[in-house]
Amino acid sequence: MRDVVKDDEKGVVRDDVKDDVKDDVRRGRPRNEACTGEILEAALQLVADVGIAGLTMDAVAAAAGVGKATIYRRWSSKEALMLDAWMSCVRTPPVPDTGTLRGDLEVLLGGLDHPLNDRELQRVFPQMIAAAKVNPDVADAYRAFVAQRRVPLQAVLQRGVERGEIDPAADLEVVHDLLIAPLMYRWVVTDAPIDANVIRQIIATVTAGAALPSGA
């Protein structure tokens, strides 16, 4: 891996960002240092306020009250820092097992209630999607993050097939998307409320469509 450092304050991606960002997603950065939380919080706040393009390591260091060298010991670029800050707020949940498909889905999707109603994260998320569309380094890391986040819900849906609650002919990738898409649409596009009742309605509608045909 080349260690070529360019001026990140101008938004130029370093040659070693791609490998480092992938490493961040795969194993995560150390979180036992006292200042790490302050750095991640400062990065999220700055992205929410000025956007990814306006984010600089100098600004993060000043906001977190640490030296710039402290940040570079943990993150090689602002892209790696941004992704780690995002993932620190949206962690992959454990796979629930309540005994029923709807129960499992209510636990799993209900766990999204807090992040989906966080106004700061609501400002950051669209910017991260936009960055992933134009920056291959961010795109690779974001895809890895999404793939990791899909695992628990896919496990719940597969268990639903095994229990006879979902038609084995159903495409579980599509069922997964149908459960998540309405939440993302409300969060990013319409800013409509997301609460337990909305989540239950989405689950009821999607599971009814994915269920085994009557009499099967």
Backbone as a chain_set.jsonl record, in Angstrom:
{"seq": "MRDVVKDDEKGVVRDDVKDDVKDDVRRGRPRNEACTGEILEAALQLVADVGIAGLTMDAVAAAAGVGKATIYRRWSSKEALMLDAWMSCVRTPPVPDTGTLRGDLEVLLGGLDHPLNDRELQRVFPQMIAAAKVNPDVADAYRAFVAQRRVPLQAVLQRGVERGEIDPAADLEVVHDLLIAPLMYRWVVTDAPIDANVIRQIIATVTAGAALPSGA", "coords": {"N": [[0.848, -1.185, 0.0], [0.663, 2.171, -0.91], [2.002, 5.092, 0.645], [1.14, 7.805, 0.195], [0.696, 11.11, 0.768], [-1.623, 13.612, 0.318], [-3.111, 16.912, 0.095], [-5.589, 16.937, 2.241], [-7.243, 18.891, 3.106], [-8.134, 20.178, 0.912], [-9.878, 18.44, -0.052], [-8.813, 16.314, -1.471], [-8.347, 12.972, -2.211], [-6.26, 10.666, -0.622], [-3.758, 8.378, -1.856], [-3.656, 6.099, -0.351], [-6.11, 5.809, 0.827], [-8.235, 4.077, 0.072], [-7.543, 1.384, 0.805], [-7.237, 1.784, 3.546], [-9.76, 2.693, 4.379], [-11.317, 0.454, 3.787], [-10.137, -1.291, 5.623], [-10.922, -0.054, 7.977], [-13.701, -0.569, 7.967], [-13.7, -3.327, 8.031], [-12.346, -4.132, 10.406], [-12.592, -2.108, 12.266], [-11.681, 0.868, 14.106], [-9.408, 1.423, 16.889], [-11.081, 1.908, 19.992], [-10.553, 2.474, 22.576], [-9.146, 4.623, 23.503], [-9.337, 7.644, 25.326], [-9.997, 9.967, 23.957], [-11.166, 9.272, 21.571], [-13.99, 9.061, 21.263], [-14.778, 11.752, 21.462], [-13.611, 12.791, 19.161], [-14.955, 11.426, 17.081], [-17.574, 12.302, 17.561], [-17.245, 15.035, 17.129], [-16.576, 15.0, 14.417], [-18.936, 14.037, 13.209], [-20.727, 16.101, 13.874], [-19.583, 18.256, 12.5], [-19.755, 17.383, 9.819], [-22.51, 17.368, 9.574], [-22.971, 20.089, 9.802], [-21.322, 21.477, 7.886], [-20.968, 19.815, 5.74], [-19.462, 17.072, 3.853], [-17.558, 17.913, 2.0], [-16.689, 20.275, 3.125], [-15.478, 19.444, 5.417], [-12.609, 19.273, 7.452], [-9.498, 18.009, 8.685], [-8.2, 19.701, 10.434], [-10.307, 21.262, 11.455], [-11.811, 19.298, 12.767], [-9.958, 18.482, 14.709], [-9.726, 20.846, 16.195], [-12.364, 21.144, 17.144], [-12.637, 18.85, 18.679], [-10.711, 19.198, 20.523], [-8.097, 18.196, 20.354], [-4.799, 17.318, 19.091], [-3.869, 17.549, 15.616], [-2.235, 15.498, 14.787], [-2.952, 13.451, 16.478], [-5.387, 12.636, 15.443], [-4.611, 11.708, 12.905], [-3.151, 9.497, 13.63], [-5.044, 7.613, 14.011], [-6.866, 7.704, 11.877], [-6.484, 7.792, 8.408], [-7.511, 9.583, 6.636], [-10.079, 12.043, 5.93], [-12.283, 10.807, 4.9], [-12.16, 8.178, 5.882], [-12.425, 8.739, 8.594], [-14.98, 9.939, 8.676], [-16.638, 7.764, 7.942], [-16.137, 5.977, 10.031], [-17.127, 7.464, 12.14], [-19.845, 7.568, 11.465], [-20.493, 4.807, 11.554], [-20.101, 4.332, 14.232], [-22.391, 5.248, 15.342], [-24.455, 3.816, 14.213], [-24.796, 0.823, 14.742], [-24.369, -2.687, 14.005], [-27.059, -4.732, 14.831], [-27.841, -7.421, 17.208], [-29.18, -10.672, 16.273], [-32.541, -11.098, 16.749], [-34.735, -13.419, 18.512], [-37.736, -14.048, 18.929], [-39.61, -15.95, 18.614], [-41.548, -15.609, 16.719], [-42.017, -14.399, 13.353], [-43.014, -11.764, 12.976], [-42.638, -10.719, 15.522], [-39.836, -10.832, 15.743], [-39.16, -9.045, 13.696], [-40.284, -6.671, 14.628], [-38.696, -6.156, 16.84], [-36.174, -5.882, 15.626], [-36.47, -3.867, 13.577], [-37.594, -1.946, 15.159], [-35.461, -1.152, 16.634], [-34.306, 0.733, 15.081], [-35.502, 3.065, 15.557], [-34.413, 5.16, 17.187], [-31.917, 6.084, 15.83], [-33.102, 6.811, 13.37], [-34.642, 8.952, 14.026], [-32.916, 10.874, 14.754], [-31.815, 14.06, 14.351], [-29.343, 15.079, 13.59], [-27.994, 12.878, 12.443], [-29.726, 12.539, 10.358], [-29.075, 14.666, 8.727], [-26.506, 14.009, 8.028], [-26.536, 11.488, 6.728], [-27.628, 11.604, 3.95], [-25.528, 12.994, 2.752], [-23.412, 11.223, 2.971], [-24.314, 9.179, 1.301], [-24.328, 10.585, -1.123], [-21.589, 11.1, -1.371], [-20.645, 8.509, -1.666], [-21.545, 7.94, -4.184], [-19.904, 9.302, -5.897], [-17.3, 8.998, -5.106], [-15.043, 6.496, -5.262], [-13.622, 5.284, -3.151], [-15.105, 5.834, -0.819], [-17.454, 4.631, -1.667], [-16.843, 1.849, -1.833], [-16.35, 1.258, 0.87], [-18.792, 1.983, 1.993], [-20.556, 0.173, 0.767], [-19.631, -2.186, 1.915], [-20.298, -1.691, 4.554], [-23.13, -1.548, 4.383], [-23.699, -4.155, 3.526], [-22.928, -5.589, 5.772], [-24.802, -4.632, 7.591], [-27.129, -5.722, 6.605], [-27.195, -8.372, 7.3], [-28.395, -9.319, 9.87], [-31.215, -8.924, 9.442], [-31.647, -10.471, 7.159], [-31.134, -12.972, 8.252], [-33.279, -13.208, 10.039], [-35.425, -13.244, 8.227], [-34.865, -15.585, 6.775], [-35.197, -17.458, 8.781], [-37.889, -17.127, 9.094], [-38.836, -18.316, 6.756], [-38.128, -20.962, 7.288], [-39.797, -21.475, 9.434], [-42.207, -21.552, 8.218], [-43.519, -19.197, 7.848], [-42.998, -17.495, 5.812], [-43.293, -17.54, 2.332], [-41.483, -19.982, 0.631], [-40.841, -19.476, -1.995], [-40.55, -16.8, -2.16], [-38.549, -13.945, -2.844], [-36.02, -13.207, -0.829], [-34.266, -11.079, -0.737], [-35.69, -9.046, -1.969], [-37.894, -8.893, -0.219], [-36.572, -8.019, 2.057], [-35.724, -5.453, 1.164], [-38.209, -4.248, 0.794], [-39.068, -3.954, 3.389], [-37.24, -2.162, 4.503], [-37.085, 0.033, 2.747], [-39.436, 1.835, 2.929], [-38.943, 3.081, 5.386], [-36.496, 4.391, 4.939], [-37.294, 6.124, 2.918], [-39.142, 7.789, 4.206], [-37.392, 8.897, 6.039], [-35.317, 10.198, 4.592], [-36.517, 11.497, 2.374], [-39.325, 12.428, 2.661], [-39.506, 13.215, 5.292], [-41.382, 12.298, 7.058], [-43.077, 11.132, 10.044], [-41.539, 8.534, 11.992], [-42.368, 5.9, 13.802], [-43.283, 3.46, 16.344], [-45.795, 2.527, 15.564], [-45.921, 3.036, 12.796], [-43.848, 1.363, 11.974], [-44.889, -1.137, 12.681], [-47.075, -1.256, 10.902], [-45.782, -1.335, 8.415], [-44.424, -3.775, 8.657], [-46.607, -5.558, 8.929], [-47.858, -5.269, 6.427], [-45.873, -6.043, 4.55], [-45.164, -8.645, 5.404], [-47.584, -9.943, 5.078], [-47.808, -10.003, 2.315], [-45.657, -11.608, 1.697], [-46.22, -14.029, 2.781], [-47.03, -17.566, 2.935], [-49.29, -18.812, 0.457], [-52.814, -18.975, 1.121], [-53.944, -22.032, 2.386], [-51.853, -23.469, 1.416]], "CA": [[0.0, 0.0, 0.0], [1.453, 3.378, -0.975], [1.733, 6.04, 1.704], [1.25, 9.099, -0.453], [-0.191, 12.032, 1.455], [-1.936, 14.853, -0.374], [-3.754, 17.908, 0.932], [-6.984, 16.556, 2.449], [-8.027, 20.079, 3.365], [-8.723, 20.544, -0.364], [-10.8, 17.38, -0.444], [-8.143, 15.365, -2.349], [-8.249, 11.667, -1.577], [-4.917, 10.119, -0.65], [-3.656, 7.121, -2.574], [-3.827, 4.942, 0.537], [-7.404, 5.859, 1.499], [-9.11, 2.94, -0.247], [-7.217, 0.25, 1.655], [-7.467, 2.123, 4.942], [-11.195, 2.734, 4.634], [-11.778, -0.933, 3.838], [-9.689, -1.848, 6.892], [-11.773, 0.495, 9.024], [-14.977, -1.264, 7.941], [-13.522, -4.728, 8.345], [-11.951, -4.423, 11.785], [-12.893, -0.981, 13.142], [-10.548, 1.542, 14.72], [-9.395, 1.287, 18.335], [-12.002, 2.834, 20.63], [-10.293, 2.504, 24.001], [-8.54, 5.881, 23.883], [-10.349, 8.534, 25.897], [-10.385, 11.055, 23.058], [-11.757, 8.797, 20.321], [-15.402, 9.43, 21.204], [-14.895, 13.185, 21.183], [-13.239, 13.008, 17.759], [-16.05, 10.942, 16.246], [-18.71, 13.196, 17.746], [-16.923, 16.294, 16.455], [-16.64, 14.771, 12.97], [-20.354, 13.963, 12.826], [-21.325, 17.429, 13.982], [-19.054, 19.097, 11.429], [-20.35, 16.94, 8.555], [-23.893, 17.846, 9.59], [-22.994, 21.549, 9.681], [-20.649, 22.051, 6.705], [-20.885, 18.832, 4.668], [-18.21, 16.331, 3.724], [-16.594, 18.724, 1.261], [-16.149, 21.298, 4.012], [-14.844, 18.821, 6.571], [-11.148, 19.227, 7.444], [-8.915, 17.433, 9.89], [-7.919, 20.818, 11.339], [-11.545, 21.634, 12.126], [-12.143, 18.208, 13.693], [-9.017, 18.566, 15.826], [-10.092, 21.998, 17.026], [-13.639, 20.88, 17.801], [-12.468, 17.771, 19.653], [-9.707, 19.598, 21.503], [-6.916, 17.332, 20.26], [-3.883, 17.686, 18.032], [-4.134, 16.923, 14.329], [-1.474, 14.247, 14.722], [-3.727, 12.435, 17.197], [-6.396, 12.131, 14.517], [-3.972, 10.947, 11.833], [-2.694, 8.196, 14.146], [-6.18, 6.696, 13.98], [-7.528, 7.738, 10.578], [-5.578, 8.31, 7.391], [-8.187, 10.569, 5.794], [-11.375, 12.467, 6.445], [-13.276, 9.814, 4.477], [-12.118, 7.083, 6.857], [-12.958, 9.271, 9.844], [-16.421, 10.115, 8.529], [-17.299, 6.465, 7.959], [-16.053, 5.421, 11.377], [-18.057, 8.235, 12.971], [-21.195, 7.093, 11.133], [-20.692, 3.435, 12.036], [-20.15, 4.33, 15.694], [-23.761, 5.585, 15.731], [-25.395, 2.855, 13.626], [-24.122, -0.46, 14.893], [-25.113, -3.877, 13.58], [-27.727, -5.295, 16.001], [-27.896, -8.884, 17.28], [-30.351, -11.281, 15.638], [-33.516, -11.447, 17.782], [-35.487, -14.664, 18.338], [-38.905, -13.956, 19.804], [-40.487, -17.082, 18.343], [-42.379, -15.33, 15.553], [-41.42, -13.488, 12.382], [-43.402, -10.377, 13.258], [-41.974, -10.318, 16.758], [-38.431, -10.575, 15.433], [-39.062, -7.835, 12.877], [-40.581, -5.51, 15.464], [-37.494, -5.889, 17.645], [-35.067, -5.459, 14.763], [-36.757, -2.566, 12.972], [-37.837, -0.996, 16.243], [-34.166, -0.642, 17.078], [-33.913, 1.846, 14.216], [-36.292, 4.245, 15.919], [-33.574, 6.272, 17.665], [-31.11, 6.714, 14.779], [-33.918, 7.397, 12.31], [-35.23, 10.195, 14.515], [-31.811, 11.746, 15.146], [-31.754, 15.105, 13.331], [-27.967, 15.209, 13.113], [-27.744, 11.777, 11.519], [-30.554, 12.773, 9.171], [-28.344, 15.584, 7.86], [-25.253, 13.38, 7.59], [-26.734, 10.314, 5.88], [-27.68, 11.892, 2.513], [-24.211, 13.412, 2.286], [-22.595, 10.036, 2.826], [-24.785, 8.521, 0.083], [-23.841, 11.367, -2.255], [-20.145, 10.879, -1.483], [-20.428, 7.156, -2.168], [-21.873, 7.918, -5.605], [-18.876, 9.963, -6.699], [-15.966, 8.676, -4.587], [-14.923, 5.03, -5.202], [-13.151, 4.851, -1.842], [-16.263, 5.865, 0.067], [-18.428, 3.667, -2.184], [-16.446, 0.502, -1.42], [-16.545, 1.124, 2.304], [-20.221, 2.067, 2.284], [-21.161, -1.108, 0.378], [-19.276, -3.17, 2.938], [-21.1, -1.35, 5.731], [-24.517, -1.947, 4.119], [-23.749, -5.62, 3.499], [-22.866, -6.031, 7.17], [-26.053, -4.279, 8.254], [-28.224, -6.541, 6.077], [-27.088, -9.755, 7.784], [-29.401, -9.72, 10.863], [-32.564, -9.005, 8.873], [-31.681, -11.649, 6.289], [-31.224, -14.151, 9.123], [-34.659, -13.26, 10.539], [-36.3, -13.649, 7.119], [-34.6, -16.994, 6.48], [-35.856, -18.22, 9.836], [-39.315, -17.078, 8.789], [-39.078, -19.355, 5.748], [-38.024, -22.264, 7.962], [-40.961, -21.627, 10.303], [-43.401, -21.582, 7.406], [-44.181, -17.892, 7.903], [-42.713, -16.828, 4.544], [-43.315, -18.424, 1.167], [-40.122, -20.301, 0.181], [-40.617, -18.926, -3.333], [-40.339, -15.35, -2.061], [-37.175, -13.448, -2.959], [-35.76, -12.578, 0.462], [-33.614, -9.785, -0.968], [-36.766, -8.099, -2.238], [-38.632, -8.723, 1.03], [-35.707, -7.167, 2.878], [-35.788, -4.075, 0.658], [-39.554, -3.718, 1.022], [-39.171, -3.593, 4.8], [-36.366, -1.037, 4.818], [-37.278, 1.182, 1.855], [-40.354, 2.87, 3.422], [-38.301, 3.829, 6.469], [-35.506, 5.282, 4.342], [-38.008, 7.152, 2.161], [-39.65, 8.75, 5.181], [-36.271, 9.544, 6.723], [-34.508, 11.038, 3.719], [-37.261, 12.257, 1.364], [-40.533, 13.135, 3.088], [-39.38, 13.645, 6.691], [-42.583, 11.872, 7.769], [-42.756, 10.493, 11.332], [-41.215, 7.108, 12.067], [-42.585, 5.451, 15.178], [-43.599, 2.037, 16.474], [-47.005, 2.217, 14.803], [-45.528, 2.984, 11.378], [-43.042, 0.16, 11.778], [-45.81, -2.29, 12.718], [-47.859, -1.271, 9.669], [-44.889, -1.796, 7.344], [-44.194, -5.2, 8.869], [-47.85, -6.285, 8.627], [-48.11, -5.226, 4.985], [-44.862, -6.818, 3.822], [-45.246, -10.07, 5.757], [-48.8, -10.487, 4.463], [-47.514, -10.27, 0.909], [-44.623, -12.638, 1.569], [-46.659, -15.26, 3.444], [-47.484, -18.685, 2.113], [-50.686, -18.675, 0.013], [-53.785, -19.657, 1.966], [-54.204, -23.422, 2.033], [-50.642, -24.13, 0.896]], "C": [[0.88, 1.23, 0.0], [1.04, 4.326, 0.131], [1.949, 7.441, 1.157], [0.242, 10.034, 0.167], [-0.36, 13.286, 0.617], [-2.699, 15.759, 0.572], [-5.225, 17.582, 1.118], [-7.846, 17.765, 2.731], [-8.691, 20.568, 2.083], [-9.656, 19.463, -0.879], [-10.178, 16.361, -1.371], [-7.943, 14.061, -1.611], [-6.831, 11.142, -1.701], [-4.918, 8.764, -1.339], [-3.919, 5.929, -1.671], [-5.191, 4.911, 1.214], [-8.2, 4.578, 1.301], [-8.836, 1.749, 0.649], [-7.533, 0.546, 3.107], [-8.94, 2.167, 5.283], [-11.755, 1.328, 4.714], [-11.368, -1.581, 5.149], [-10.55, -1.34, 8.038], [-13.088, -0.262, 9.102], [-14.813, -2.69, 8.438], [-13.242, -4.964, 9.822], [-12.268, -3.31, 12.769], [-11.618, -0.369, 13.71], [-10.584, 1.326, 16.222], [-10.297, 2.321, 18.99], [-11.717, 2.955, 22.129], [-9.618, 3.794, 24.441], [-9.644, 6.851, 24.302], [-10.856, 9.561, 24.891], [-11.134, 10.58, 21.819], [-13.221, 9.204, 20.188], [-15.607, 10.893, 20.874], [-14.577, 13.491, 19.726], [-14.378, 12.588, 16.838], [-17.264, 11.853, 16.357], [-18.478, 14.523, 17.029], [-17.024, 16.142, 14.941], [-18.081, 14.732, 12.485], [-21.004, 15.343, 12.834], [-20.868, 18.33, 12.846], [-19.624, 18.696, 10.069], [-21.792, 17.425, 8.466], [-23.96, 19.344, 9.316], [-22.456, 22.063, 8.348], [-20.553, 21.078, 5.536], [-19.517, 18.165, 4.598], [-17.15, 17.175, 3.03], [-15.942, 19.771, 2.154], [-15.438, 20.748, 5.231], [-13.322, 18.836, 6.421], [-10.659, 18.608, 8.745], [-8.591, 18.526, 10.905], [-9.173, 21.188, 12.138], [-11.965, 20.577, 13.139], [-11.249, 18.279, 14.927], [-9.381, 19.702, 16.77], [-11.371, 21.736, 17.806], [-13.508, 19.838, 18.9], [-11.45, 18.123, 20.736], [-8.489, 18.7, 21.527], [-6.018, 17.852, 19.147], [-4.23, 16.947, 16.745], [-3.414, 15.586, 14.198], [-2.209, 13.117, 15.43], [-4.765, 11.808, 16.284], [-5.749, 11.258, 13.449], [-3.38, 9.625, 12.324], [-3.809, 7.162, 14.073], [-6.811, 6.595, 12.596], [-6.623, 8.412, 9.548], [-6.199, 9.419, 6.56], [-9.503, 10.966, 6.427], [-12.469, 11.502, 6.028], [-13.336, 8.655, 5.469], [-12.714, 7.523, 8.183], [-14.478, 9.4, 9.779], [-17.155, 8.781, 8.631], [-17.26, 5.834, 9.338], [-17.012, 6.146, 12.313], [-19.49, 7.775, 12.728], [-21.444, 5.715, 11.734], [-20.713, 3.352, 13.552], [-21.554, 4.619, 16.199], [-24.776, 4.552, 15.259], [-24.73, 1.483, 13.637], [-25.01, -1.61, 14.425], [-25.735, -4.546, 14.802], [-27.617, -6.819, 16.027], [-29.17, -9.393, 16.612], [-31.339, -11.689, 16.728], [-34.171, -12.793, 17.494], [-36.631, -14.668, 19.335], [-39.849, -15.139, 19.642], [-41.404, -16.863, 17.168], [-41.663, -14.35, 14.631], [-41.748, -12.04, 12.718], [-42.731, -9.871, 14.527], [-40.51, -9.98, 16.521], [-38.265, -9.272, 14.658], [-39.347, -6.584, 13.698], [-39.387, -5.148, 16.343], [-36.398, -5.281, 16.774], [-35.311, -4.075, 14.173], [-37.05, -1.511, 14.034], [-36.551, -0.402, 16.782], [-33.656, 0.505, 16.232], [-34.587, 3.151, 14.617], [-35.408, 5.418, 16.337], [-32.728, 6.881, 16.558], [-31.945, 7.378, 13.694], [-34.602, 8.69, 12.742], [-34.165, 11.161, 15.044], [-31.6, 12.783, 14.044], [-30.345, 15.279, 12.771], [-27.64, 14.112, 12.106], [-28.548, 11.942, 10.237], [-29.867, 13.737, 8.207], [-27.095, 14.936, 7.281], [-25.49, 12.302, 6.539], [-26.816, 10.64, 4.391], [-26.328, 12.316, 1.938], [-23.284, 12.221, 2.101], [-23.005, 9.26, 1.577], [-24.255, 9.25, -1.14], [-22.348, 11.155, -2.462], [-19.849, 9.502, -2.053], [-20.708, 7.049, -3.664], [-20.748, 8.473, -6.472], [-17.453, 9.605, -6.273], [-15.843, 7.164, -4.431], [-14.474, 4.518, -3.844], [-14.308, 4.789, -0.843], [-17.285, 4.81, -0.364], [-18.103, 2.25, -1.729], [-16.719, 0.28, 0.064], [-18.023, 1.141, 2.666], [-20.93, 0.764, 1.912], [-20.857, -2.193, 1.403], [-20.099, -2.948, 4.206], [-22.545, -1.813, 5.56], [-24.655, -3.466, 4.131], [-23.733, -6.183, 4.913], [-24.191, -5.779, 7.883], [-27.224, -5.138, 7.785], [-28.273, -7.938, 6.697], [-28.172, -10.111, 8.808], [-30.81, -9.863, 10.284], [-32.683, -10.194, 7.937], [-31.803, -12.923, 7.109], [-32.643, -14.321, 9.662], [-35.608, -13.741, 9.448], [-36.098, -15.121, 6.77], [-35.237, -17.892, 7.533], [-37.365, -18.227, 9.622], [-39.707, -18.097, 7.736], [-39.097, -20.721, 6.421], [-39.206, -22.521, 8.877], [-42.263, -21.758, 9.513], [-44.167, -20.274, 7.405], [-43.966, -17.076, 6.624], [-42.705, -17.875, 3.439], [-41.876, -18.702, 0.719], [-39.805, -19.742, -1.2], [-40.337, -17.425, -3.309], [-38.86, -15.021, -2.18], [-36.865, -12.654, -1.69], [-35.034, -11.245, 0.326], [-34.67, -8.702, -1.197], [-37.578, -7.838, -0.97], [-37.86, -7.796, 1.978], [-35.84, -5.705, 2.458], [-37.151, -3.44, 0.911], [-39.77, -3.313, 2.486], [-38.398, -2.313, 5.111], [-36.697, 0.215, 4.014], [-38.269, 2.23, 2.383], [-39.756, 3.716, 4.55], [-37.306, 4.831, 5.916], [-36.184, 6.431, 3.59], [-38.549, 8.228, 3.104], [-38.513, 9.563, 5.797], [-35.589, 10.579, 5.835], [-35.346, 11.974, 2.857], [-38.4, 13.08, 1.965], [-40.454, 13.706, 4.497], [-40.653, 13.334, 7.477], [-42.194, 11.146, 9.057], [-42.447, 9.001, 11.175], [-41.358, 6.703, 13.529], [-42.982, 3.979, 15.169], [-44.818, 1.651, 15.647], [-46.702, 2.113, 13.307], [-44.757, 1.71, 11.094], [-43.929, -1.083, 11.783], [-46.628, -2.391, 11.434], [-47.015, -1.768, 8.489], [-44.685, -3.299, 7.451], [-45.443, -6.001, 8.483], [-48.095, -6.358, 7.126], [-47.146, -6.133, 4.231], [-44.976, -8.301, 4.143], [-46.502, -10.712, 5.181], [-48.549, -10.837, 3.0], [-46.518, -11.39, 0.706], [-45.046, -13.982, 2.158], [-47.019, -16.342, 2.44], [-48.929, -18.454, 1.683], [-51.616, -19.471, 0.916], [-54.04, -21.068, 1.458], [-52.995, -24.167, 1.511], [-50.059, -25.055, 1.949]], "O": [[1.775, 1.333, 0.84], [-0.129, 4.369, 0.516], [2.834, 8.168, 1.607], [-0.96, 9.776, 0.099], [0.615, 13.942, 0.25], [-2.912, 15.407, 1.733], [-6.039, 17.908, 0.254], [-9.068, 17.685, 2.61], [-9.69, 21.285, 2.136], [-10.165, 19.548, -1.997], [-10.905, 15.601, -2.01], [-7.421, 14.051, -0.496], [-6.259, 11.172, -2.79], [-5.943, 8.086, -1.401], [-4.348, 4.874, -2.137], [-5.42, 4.076, 2.089], [-8.775, 4.049, 2.252], [-9.766, 1.157, 1.198], [-8.034, -0.317, 3.827], [-9.338, 1.726, 6.361], [-12.566, 1.026, 5.589], [-12.144, -2.335, 5.737], [-10.875, -2.089, 8.959], [-13.551, -0.57, 10.2], [-15.659, -3.208, 9.166], [-13.812, -5.87, 10.431], [-12.222, -3.528, 13.98], [-10.587, -1.038, 13.781], [-11.648, 1.075, 16.787], [-10.287, 3.487, 18.595], [-12.545, 3.479, 22.874], [-9.519, 4.048, 25.641], [-10.728, 6.878, 23.719], [-12.012, 9.981, 24.96], [-11.684, 11.401, 21.085], [-13.648, 9.643, 19.121], [-16.499, 11.243, 20.101], [-15.207, 14.359, 19.122], [-14.728, 13.321, 15.913], [-17.914, 12.144, 15.353], [-19.386, 15.069, 16.401], [-17.503, 17.046, 14.256], [-18.409, 15.329, 11.459], [-21.738, 15.703, 11.913], [-21.666, 19.082, 12.287], [-19.944, 19.56, 9.253], [-22.242, 17.845, 7.401], [-24.896, 19.817, 8.672], [-23.039, 22.963, 7.743], [-20.107, 21.459, 4.454], [-18.548, 18.629, 5.2], [-15.983, 17.159, 3.419], [-14.775, 20.115, 1.963], [-14.854, 21.51, 6.002], [-12.802, 18.452, 5.374], [-11.331, 18.68, 9.773], [-8.696, 18.3, 12.111], [-9.104, 21.401, 13.348], [-12.418, 20.905, 14.236], [-11.726, 18.151, 16.055], [-9.349, 19.544, 17.99], [-11.46, 22.064, 18.989], [-14.18, 19.923, 19.928], [-11.342, 17.426, 21.745], [-7.908, 18.461, 22.586], [-6.416, 18.712, 18.362], [-4.808, 15.86, 16.775], [-3.924, 14.656, 13.574], [-2.103, 11.958, 15.031], [-5.002, 10.601, 16.336], [-6.268, 10.191, 13.119], [-3.132, 8.725, 11.52], [-3.541, 5.961, 14.074], [-7.242, 5.517, 12.188], [-6.068, 9.481, 9.803], [-5.486, 10.127, 5.849], [-9.985, 10.307, 7.348], [-13.48, 11.38, 6.719], [-14.417, 8.205, 5.849], [-13.433, 6.758, 8.826], [-15.179, 9.016, 10.715], [-18.17, 8.674, 9.321], [-18.237, 5.224, 9.772], [-17.635, 5.526, 13.175], [-20.262, 7.611, 13.673], [-22.483, 5.481, 12.352], [-21.277, 2.411, 14.112], [-21.89, 4.286, 17.336], [-25.849, 4.426, 15.851], [-24.167, 1.052, 12.631], [-26.238, -1.516, 14.447], [-25.01, -4.898, 15.733], [-27.334, -7.442, 15.003], [-30.12, -8.637, 16.41], [-31.015, -12.54, 17.556], [-34.163, -13.255, 16.353], [-36.52, -15.213, 20.433], [-40.777, -15.315, 20.432], [-41.99, -17.818, 16.658], [-40.815, -13.572, 15.068], [-40.86, -11.188, 12.741], [-42.305, -8.718, 14.592], [-40.001, -8.979, 17.024], [-37.349, -8.492, 14.923], [-38.718, -5.547, 13.486], [-39.103, -3.97, 16.56], [-35.775, -4.286, 17.146], [-34.446, -3.203, 14.261], [-36.786, -0.326, 13.831], [-36.541, 0.706, 17.319], [-32.695, 1.178, 16.602], [-34.275, 4.212, 14.078], [-35.626, 6.546, 15.895], [-32.8, 8.092, 16.348], [-31.539, 8.405, 13.15], [-35.09, 9.442, 11.898], [-34.488, 12.149, 15.704], [-31.245, 12.425, 12.921], [-30.184, 15.595, 11.592], [-27.077, 14.381, 11.044], [-28.107, 11.537, 9.161], [-30.057, 13.636, 6.995], [-26.671, 15.271, 6.174], [-24.739, 12.205, 5.569], [-26.117, 9.994, 3.61], [-26.022, 12.033, 0.779], [-22.464, 12.205, 1.183], [-22.147, 8.738, 0.865], [-23.787, 8.619, -2.089], [-21.888, 11.041, -3.598], [-18.911, 9.34, -2.835], [-20.17, 6.169, -4.336], [-20.655, 8.145, -7.655], [-16.502, 9.882, -7.004], [-16.481, 6.594, -3.546], [-14.89, 3.439, -3.421], [-14.462, 3.808, -0.116], [-17.91, 4.169, 0.481], [-18.993, 1.524, -1.284], [-17.252, -0.757, 0.461], [-18.459, 0.398, 3.545], [-21.802, 0.299, 2.646], [-21.714, -3.017, 1.722], [-20.54, -3.902, 4.847], [-23.123, -2.401, 6.474], [-25.617, -4.001, 4.681], [-24.443, -7.143, 5.214], [-24.647, -6.603, 8.676], [-28.216, -5.268, 8.504], [-29.301, -8.61, 6.619], [-28.829, -11.137, 8.633], [-31.517, -10.819, 10.601], [-33.717, -10.862, 7.919], [-32.499, -13.855, 6.707], [-33.153, -15.439, 9.735], [-36.496, -14.553, 9.71], [-37.069, -15.828, 6.498], [-35.754, -18.962, 7.214], [-38.039, -19.21, 9.93], [-40.788, -18.682, 7.808], [-39.978, -21.539, 6.156], [-39.584, -23.675, 9.08], [-43.31, -22.047, 10.092], [-45.332, -20.235, 7.01], [-44.664, -16.091, 6.384], [-42.165, -18.968, 3.611], [-41.124, -17.764, 0.455], [-38.637, -19.554, -1.543], [-39.933, -16.849, -4.319], [-38.015, -15.753, -1.663], [-37.388, -11.555, -1.5], [-35.174, -10.374, 1.185], [-34.556, -7.589, -0.686], [-37.915, -6.691, -0.676], [-38.435, -6.91, 2.611], [-36.044, -4.827, 3.296], [-37.244, -2.248, 1.206], [-40.571, -2.423, 2.773], [-38.856, -1.48, 5.892], [-36.604, 1.329, 4.529], [-37.973, 3.422, 2.297], [-40.028, 4.912, 4.654], [-37.263, 5.98, 6.356], [-35.711, 7.567, 3.619], [-38.428, 9.423, 2.835], [-38.654, 10.76, 6.045], [-35.316, 11.698, 6.27], [-34.95, 13.117, 2.623], [-38.437, 14.299, 1.796], [-41.24, 14.581, 4.861], [-40.969, 14.022, 8.448], [-41.093, 10.602, 9.149], [-43.026, 8.313, 10.335], [-40.569, 7.113, 14.381], [-43.013, 3.337, 14.119], [-44.864, 0.556, 15.087], [-47.18, 1.198, 12.637], [-44.991, 1.051, 10.081], [-43.733, -1.985, 10.968], [-46.852, -3.491, 10.929], [-47.499, -2.539, 7.66], [-44.763, -4.014, 6.452], [-45.34, -7.011, 7.786], [-48.496, -7.403, 6.613], [-47.564, -6.906, 3.368], [-44.893, -9.133, 3.239], [-46.492, -11.893, 4.832], [-49.03, -11.859, 2.51], [-46.525, -12.053, -0.332], [-44.314, -14.966, 2.047], [-47.276, -16.074, 1.267], [-49.724, -17.947, 2.474], [-51.24, -20.53, 1.42], [-54.312, -21.284, 0.277], [-53.08, -25.353, 1.196], [-49.04, -25.702, 1.707]]}, "num_chains": 1, "name": "protein.A"}
